[in-house]
């Protein structure tokens, strides 16, 4: 039986642009179950990044409710802390999300520190850093390197290791592979699939790229003008009757 992990109910987020109002999220309701790999897809301006920020606790909605493990996130300070214990984020721009003055071991230590605060444990940092690097396909020698000494794919692996270091239940990827070349994207997607199975993770994958969605995700929801127009298993995506989803699929086929 499916176990609900994240629940969104009637989420509204409105931006005020002069005299105009833009409904970035317009009454979104969604349930994500444990172990799912859910993609949120939409063109620029669809509201997917806003929704990602709401889910990750970075942006309070104007109305509606976000729950994790049936606990409201925005109703109290403890609700946000509960979310922070359970969810990590991997961002698109790995060059700015990793401090250029930090060595790899210090970048990963940010995630380890979060785990220690949450669980009140002490870690052998060097040993755990080596384990995490190995987990994402890098050897221990990378621990003393700086971000500028790494390729884009290697640095994104380090950012993934930092996210995993917190021992989250959920990882949200915000366009996390879109800046990488096609070959590296496939390598990272294979890594994500491997980590998901090995660690029992739940993934939320925000992207505009349907090709990556069809490669690794279980379910996909389409956002258009802040509303969900379709929520469908990836295996049935070609059978969608939603016109917006059809257009995005057609553009992908045309591009290929």
C-alpha positions as CSV (number, residue, x, y, z in Angstrom):
1,X,0.0,0.0,0.0
2,X,1.3,3.5,-1.0
3,X,2.5,5.6,1.9
4,X,1.9,9.3,1.5
5,X,5.1,11.2,2.3
6,X,4.4,14.7,1.0
7,X,0.9,16.2,0.6
8,X,0.1,19.6,-0.9
9,X,-3.5,21.0,-0.7
10,X,-4.7,24.0,-2.6
11,X,-1.3,25.8,-2.8
12,X,-1.5,29.3,-4.0
13,X,1.4,31.6,-4.5
14,X,0.8,35.0,-6.1
15,X,3.4,37.5,-7.3
16,X,2.6,41.2,-7.6
17,X,4.0,42.8,-10.7
18,X,3.0,46.4,-10.5
19,X,-0.8,46.5,-10.8
20,X,-0.9,42.9,-12.1
21,X,-1.0,39.7,-10.2
22,X,0.6,36.5,-11.4
23,X,-0.6,33.2,-9.9
24,X,2.6,31.2,-10.0
25,X,0.9,28.4,-8.2
26,X,-2.9,28.4,-8.7
27,X,-4.5,25.9,-6.3
28,X,-2.1,23.0,-6.6
29,X,-3.0,19.7,-4.8
30,X,-0.6,16.8,-5.0
31,X,0.4,13.7,-3.0
32,X,3.9,12.1,-3.4
33,X,4.3,8.6,-1.9
34,X,7.4,7.1,-0.4
35,X,9.8,5.7,-3.0
36,X,8.3,7.6,-5.9
37,X,10.4,9.4,-8.6
38,X,8.1,12.3,-9.6
39,X,8.9,14.8,-12.3
40,X,7.4,18.3,-12.4
41,X,7.6,19.6,-15.9
42,X,6.7,22.9,-17.6
43,X,8.0,25.6,-19.7
44,X,9.6,28.8,-18.3
45,X,6.9,30.7,-16.3
46,X,4.8,27.6,-15.6
47,X,5.3,27.8,-11.8
48,X,7.5,24.7,-11.4
49,X,10.4,26.5,-9.7
50,X,8.0,28.3,-7.3
51,X,6.4,25.0,-6.5
52,X,9.9,23.5,-5.8
53,X,10.7,26.4,-3.4
54,X,7.4,25.8,-1.6
55,X,8.0,22.1,-1.3
56,X,11.6,22.6,0.0
57,X,10.5,25.1,2.6
58,X,12.2,28.1,1.0
59,X,9.0,30.0,0.1
60,X,5.8,30.2,2.2
61,X,2.7,29.9,0.0
62,X,0.0,32.6,0.3
63,X,-2.5,30.0,1.2
64,X,-2.9,26.2,1.2
65,X,-1.0,23.5,3.2
66,X,2.1,21.5,2.8
67,X,2.4,18.4,4.9
68,X,5.3,15.9,5.4
69,X,4.5,12.7,7.3
70,X,1.1,14.3,8.0
71,X,2.8,17.2,9.8
72,X,2.1,20.7,8.5
73,X,5.3,22.5,7.4
74,X,4.3,26.1,7.4
75,X,2.0,26.1,10.5
76,X,4.9,26.3,12.9
77,X,8.7,26.6,13.3
78,X,8.9,22.9,14.3
79,X,7.1,22.0,11.0
80,X,9.9,23.6,9.0
81,X,12.6,22.0,11.1
82,X,10.9,18.7,10.5
83,X,11.0,19.3,6.7
84,X,14.7,20.3,6.9
85,X,15.5,17.0,8.6
86,X,13.9,15.0,5.9
87,X,14.5,16.9,2.6
88,X,17.6,17.9,0.7
89,X,17.9,20.0,-2.4
90,X,20.3,19.8,-5.4
91,X,20.2,23.0,-7.5
92,X,20.9,23.6,-11.2
93,X,23.9,25.9,-10.7
94,X,26.4,23.8,-9.0
95,X,29.1,26.5,-9.4
96,X,27.2,28.9,-7.1
97,X,25.8,26.2,-4.7
98,X,29.3,25.1,-3.9
99,X,31.6,27.6,-2.1
100,X,34.6,28.1,-4.4
101,X,36.9,28.6,-1.4
102,X,35.9,25.3,0.1
103,X,37.6,22.0,-0.6
104,X,35.3,19.1,-1.6
105,X,35.6,17.7,2.0
106,X,34.4,21.0,3.4
107,X,31.5,21.1,0.9
108,X,30.4,17.6,2.0
109,X,30.9,18.6,5.6
110,X,28.0,21.0,5.3
111,X,25.7,18.0,4.8
112,X,27.4,16.0,7.6
113,X,27.0,18.9,10.0
114,X,23.3,18.9,9.3
115,X,23.1,15.2,10.1
116,X,25.0,15.7,13.3
117,X,22.6,18.5,14.4
118,X,19.6,16.4,13.6
119,X,20.7,13.1,15.1
120,X,23.1,14.2,17.8
121,X,25.8,11.9,16.6
122,X,29.5,12.3,16.0
123,X,31.1,11.2,12.8
124,X,34.6,10.4,11.6
125,X,34.5,13.1,8.9
126,X,37.3,11.8,6.8
127,X,36.0,8.3,6.7
128,X,32.4,9.4,6.0
129,X,33.6,11.8,3.3
130,X,35.5,9.0,1.5
131,X,32.4,6.8,1.7
132,X,30.1,9.5,0.3
133,X,32.6,10.2,-2.5
134,X,32.7,6.6,-3.4
135,X,28.9,6.4,-3.3
136,X,28.7,9.1,-6.1
137,X,31.5,7.6,-8.2
138,X,34.5,9.6,-7.1
139,X,37.5,8.3,-5.2
140,X,38.9,9.7,-1.9
141,X,41.6,11.8,-3.7
142,X,38.9,14.3,-4.7
143,X,38.4,15.4,-1.0
144,X,41.2,17.9,-1.1
145,X,40.3,19.5,-4.5
146,X,38.6,22.8,-5.0
147,X,35.5,23.3,-7.2
148,X,37.5,24.9,-10.1
149,X,39.6,21.7,-10.3
150,X,36.5,19.6,-11.1
151,X,34.4,19.2,-14.2
152,X,30.8,20.2,-14.1
153,X,29.7,16.5,-13.8
154,X,32.2,15.9,-11.0
155,X,31.1,19.0,-9.1
156,X,27.4,18.0,-9.4
157,X,28.4,14.6,-8.0
158,X,29.9,16.4,-5.0
159,X,26.7,18.4,-4.5
160,X,24.7,15.2,-4.6
161,X,27.0,13.7,-2.0
162,X,26.4,16.7,0.2
163,X,22.7,16.2,-0.2
164,X,22.9,12.5,0.6
165,X,25.1,13.2,3.6
166,X,22.1,14.6,5.5
167,X,20.5,11.1,5.2
168,X,17.3,12.6,3.8
169,X,14.1,10.8,2.9
170,X,13.5,13.1,0.0
171,X,15.8,14.9,-2.5
172,X,14.4,17.7,-4.7
173,X,16.4,18.3,-7.9
174,X,15.8,21.7,-9.3
175,X,17.0,21.6,-13.0
176,X,20.0,19.7,-11.5
177,X,21.3,18.2,-14.8
178,X,20.2,20.8,-17.4
179,X,23.6,22.6,-17.4
180,X,25.5,19.4,-18.2
181,X,26.4,18.0,-21.6
182,X,24.2,15.1,-22.8
183,X,26.8,12.4,-22.1
184,X,27.3,13.6,-18.5
185,X,23.5,14.0,-18.0
186,X,23.1,10.3,-18.7
187,X,25.9,9.4,-16.2
188,X,24.3,11.5,-13.5
189,X,20.8,10.1,-14.2
190,X,22.2,6.6,-13.9
191,X,23.8,7.6,-10.6
192,X,20.5,9.0,-9.3
193,X,18.6,5.9,-10.1
194,X,21.3,3.8,-8.4
195,X,21.3,5.9,-5.3
196,X,17.5,5.9,-5.1
197,X,17.4,2.1,-5.0
198,X,20.4,1.8,-2.7
199,X,19.2,4.3,-0.1
200,X,15.4,4.0,-0.4
201,X,15.0,7.7,-1.4
202,X,12.0,9.6,-2.8
203,X,12.8,12.0,-5.6
204,X,11.2,15.2,-6.9
205,X,12.7,16.1,-10.2
206,X,11.9,19.7,-11.5
207,X,12.8,20.1,-15.2
208,X,11.8,21.4,-18.6
209,X,13.4,18.4,-20.3
210,X,11.0,15.6,-21.1
211,X,13.8,13.4,-22.5
212,X,15.4,13.1,-19.0
213,X,11.9,12.5,-17.5
214,X,11.2,9.5,-19.8
215,X,14.6,8.1,-19.0
216,X,14.4,7.9,-15.2
217,X,11.1,9.1,-13.7
218,X,8.1,7.0,-12.6
219,X,5.4,9.7,-12.8
220,X,5.2,13.1,-14.4
221,X,3.0,16.1,-13.8
222,X,2.7,19.0,-16.2
223,X,2.3,22.5,-15.0
224,X,0.8,25.3,-17.1
225,X,0.2,28.8,-15.8
226,X,0.5,27.5,-12.2
227,X,-2.0,24.6,-12.6
228,X,-1.5,20.9,-12.9
229,X,-2.9,19.9,-16.3
230,X,-1.8,16.3,-16.2
231,X,-0.4,13.8,-13.7
232,X,0.4,10.5,-15.4
233,X,2.8,7.5,-15.1
234,X,5.7,7.9,-17.5
235,X,4.9,4.5,-19.0
236,X,1.6,6.0,-20.2
237,X,2.8,9.4,-21.2
238,X,2.3,8.8,-24.9
239,X,-1.4,8.2,-24.2
240,X,-2.0,11.5,-22.5
241,X,-5.2,13.4,-23.6
242,X,-4.0,16.7,-22.2
243,X,-3.3,19.2,-25.0
244,X,-0.5,21.0,-23.2
245,X,1.3,17.7,-22.5
246,X,0.8,16.7,-26.1
247,X,2.5,19.9,-27.3
248,X,5.5,19.4,-25.1
249,X,5.8,15.8,-26.2
250,X,5.5,16.8,-29.9
251,X,8.2,19.4,-29.4
252,X,10.5,16.8,-27.9
253,X,10.0,14.5,-30.8
254,X,10.5,17.3,-33.3
255,X,13.7,18.3,-31.5
256,X,15.0,14.7,-31.6
